[in-house]
Amino acid sequence: MRIDHPTEDELRENFAEMLESVRNGGGLRTETGLDIETEEALWDIARAYPEVTGELVDAARAAFAGQLDGSNARRHREELIRQFEEMRRGED
């Protein structure tokens, strides 16, 4: 089990390995450091195998780019805040 977070180079390597795996009918391994959005996009490819489209691969690459630039985490955080505020308004 990993204690520290993977470096960007390790994340890139893990993404490339997992993309290759799912494009060839395999699955994902654990402890890759990939976020939920990226993993979901990779699972979409795995479920589509052997009919993997360029659009699915592009979506996985876009999700991974969102992990690297922080936009996936930012959207997740904003959604949690929205849900919290919605619950709080319901208590008033």
Protein Blocks (a to p, Z undefined) as FASTA:
>chain_A
ZZbdcdfklmmmmmmmmmmmmmnopacdehkopafklmmmmmmmmmmpccbcfklmmmmm
mmmmmmmnommmmmmmmmmmmmmmmmmmmmZZ
